[in-house]
Amino acid sequence: MGGAIGIGVGFGGATLLGHFTGWNTAISPAIVVIALVFSATVGIFFGFYPARQAAGLNPIEALRYE
């Protein structure tokens, strides 16, 4: 979700910058896909890895040290 929001903000920012400065802005579809894949990879890793570690803990022991 964050990657999609980032793409929208980036596209909107580039469009506004081009409009107010008169510059021609180009948005490469390949870069957009790379950014989206990177964002999804980071989100999946940092969501899955801690959950995987927590799933292996004994619930009583994990709550004792919280």
N, C-alpha and C positions, 0 to 999 in steps of 0.2 A: 504494500500500500504506500509506503514511504517513497519507494522508487517512482511510482506513478505520480505522486504529488510533486516529487522533485523534477520529473520530466515536464509536468505542466508549468511549474514555476520557472524552470529554465527556458522553456519555449516562450512563455509570456514575457519574461524579462528580456530575452533576445529581441522579441518583436517590439516591445516598448523602446528598447535602446535604439533599434533601427529607425523607429518612427520619430523619436525626438532628436536624434543626432543626424539623421539623413544617411546613415551608413547602411550598406547592404549586409545583412546578416544571413549566414548559411548554417543550417542545422543538418549535420550528417546523420542519416538514419543508422549507419553502422555504429557511431559513437553512442547514440541513444540506446541501441540494443546492448552494447557493452556495459553501459552504465546501469541499465535495468538488470542485467544478469549479475553484475557485481553486487548491486544492492540486494537482490534476492538471495544470493549466496551468503552474504554477511548476515542477513536476517534469519535465514534457515540455520546457519551454524550457531549463532548466539542464542537461538531459541531452542535448538535441539540438544546441543552439548550440555548445558546445565540441567535440562530436564532428564537427560539420559543418566547423568551422575546422580541426580536426586532419586531416580527410580531404583537405583541400586542400593540405597541406604535403608537401614532399618528405621521405620517411622518413629519408634519410641526414642531411639538414640538421636535421630535428627532433631526432634522437637526438644530434647533435653538441653541442647546447646544453643538454642535460638535465643 
